Amino acid sequence: MDELRWDTISSDYYSEVLSPLKDCKHNPLFDDLKILKGKENELSIIELGCGVGELVPFLEDNFKSVTAIDFSQEMITSAIDRNKARNDESSTTFLVKDMANLSEFEGKFDVAVAVNSMLTTDIMKLHLMIKEVFKILKPGGKLFVIIPSMEVYIYQNMLFVDQKLNKGQMQDKVLEQASKTLVYSSYDAFQGLIDFGHEDKQKAFYRFEIVYRFGKAGFSNFNIEMVPYRWTKWKQAGQKYFPKEEPPWDWYFTCDKPV
Ligand SMILES: C[S@@+](CC[C@H](N)C(=O)[O-])C[C@H]1O[C@@H](n2cnc3c(N)ncnc32)[C@H](O)[C@@H]1O
């Protein structure tokens, strides 16, 4: 999805997007950012792809300086308006910027956070973005990321098959149906791409990609967890519903730029 498509979503963001900041059972990101406690009031943080600025108040309350970037002009306008309405004296710097070009910030931040904003389907651009994020951190800086999980779609498919088999349906038929569900034009399981239609194609990540792709850029000390969605929210987003099973998830991870 390019910046113009995100522009169109900004005015009605929460009816279009499932958000780990609002729709999850729990989100370790908040506690982990608080673990920096004692130090956080001295630290600078950049939010990469801030959208309508949902996370900004939390960051402002906990960090010395906050920079929030997004490549969509409309997202940044909404974020500024929402933040002004909340806090007239906000000190956050909002900028329209693409994560693939952050050269002006080299070595400037202690912490960077990206919540479901590394979604480009262009692999070369994704690698460039990760390299840029590495460069803008100070040595010893920390990166916090939430990204969509690709495993979730395979997981849903397995649950779908099991549910049908448990109802006594014929295995051949069930597998044929299942193959149409995942190996459907909406999913590219090799590249980890999902096409929601209306030009809304985005990247989802396998767990192994996290260490591979971010490790190649120089990050180390990975800690990877699941951020579980509420099944009800998942269903509202048009996905399959298996409320008795473990919920679907995004990947959440932290890693460091070595000192
Ligand atoms: C799903 S929204 C998430 C917004 C916000 N992080 C949140 O969780 O509420 C993705 C955001 O990332 C932004 N984005 C996507 N690719 C970007 C890029 N290359 N550079 C900067 N922002 C980008 C989009 O414009 C959009 O606002």
The ligand as an SDF file (V2000), in Angstrom:
LIG
                    3D

 27 29  0  0  0  0  0  0  0  0999 V2000
   -1.5430    0.0180   10.0190 C   0  0  0  0  0  0  0  0  0  0  0  0
   -1.0490    1.6930   10.1630 S   0  0  0  0  0  0  0  0  0  0  0  0
   -0.3830    1.7260   11.8160 C   0  0  0  0  0  0  0  0  0  0  0  0
   -0.3890    3.1010   12.4160 C   0  0  0  0  0  0  0  0  0  0  0  0
    0.1140    3.2030   13.8490 C   0  0  0  0  0  0  0  0  0  0  0  0
    1.4640    2.6880   13.9830 N   0  0  0  0  0  0  0  0  0  0  0  0
   -0.8150    2.4820   14.7930 C   0  0  0  0  0  0  0  0  0  0  0  0
   -0.4870    1.3620   15.1910 O   0  0  0  0  0  0  0  0  0  0  0  0
   -1.8850    3.0160   15.1120 O   0  0  0  0  0  0  0  0  0  0  0  0
    0.4020    1.7840    9.1610 C   0  0  0  0  0  0  0  0  0  0  0  0
    0.9740    3.1680    9.0510 C   0  0  0  0  0  0  0  0  0  0  0  0
    2.2940    3.0730    8.5550 O   0  0  0  0  0  0  0  0  0  0  0  0
    2.5040    4.0840    7.6100 C   0  0  0  0  0  0  0  0  0  0  0  0
    3.5900    3.6490    6.7170 N   0  0  0  0  0  0  0  0  0  0  0  0
    3.6010    2.5510    5.9140 C   0  0  0  0  0  0  0  0  0  0  0  0
    4.7580    2.4780    5.2330 N   0  0  0  0  0  0  0  0  0  0  0  0
    5.5050    3.5440    5.6250 C   0  0  0  0  0  0  0  0  0  0  0  0
    6.7940    4.0320    5.2600 C   0  0  0  0  0  0  0  0  0  0  0  0
    7.5440    3.3920    4.3520 N   0  0  0  0  0  0  0  0  0  0  0  0
    7.2460    5.1500    5.8580 N   0  0  0  0  0  0  0  0  0  0  0  0
    6.4890    5.8110    6.7710 C   0  0  0  0  0  0  0  0  0  0  0  0
    5.2460    5.4180    7.1350 N   0  0  0  0  0  0  0  0  0  0  0  0
    4.7590    4.2950    6.5660 C   0  0  0  0  0  0  0  0  0  0  0  0
    1.1410    4.2410    6.9250 C   0  0  0  0  0  0  0  0  0  0  0  0
    0.9990    5.4820    6.2740 O   0  0  0  0  0  0  0  0  0  0  0  0
    0.1870    4.0690    8.1040 C   0  0  0  0  0  0  0  0  0  0  0  0
   -0.0960    5.2820    8.7230 O   0  0  0  0  0  0  0  0  0  0  0  0
  1  2  1  0
  2  3  1  0
  2 10  1  0
  3  4  1  0
  4  5  1  0
  5  6  1  0
  5  7  1  0
  7  8  2  0
  7  9  1  0
 10 11  1  0
 11 12  1  0
 11 26  1  0
 12 13  1  0
 13 14  1  0
 13 24  1  0
 14 15  1  0
 14 23  1  0
 15 16  2  0
 16 17  1  0
 17 18  1  0
 17 23  2  0
 18 19  1  0
 18 20  2  0
 20 21  1  0
 21 22  2  0
 22 23  1  0
 24 25  1  0
 24 26  1  0
 26 27  1  0
M  CHG  2   2   1   9  -1
M  END
$$$$
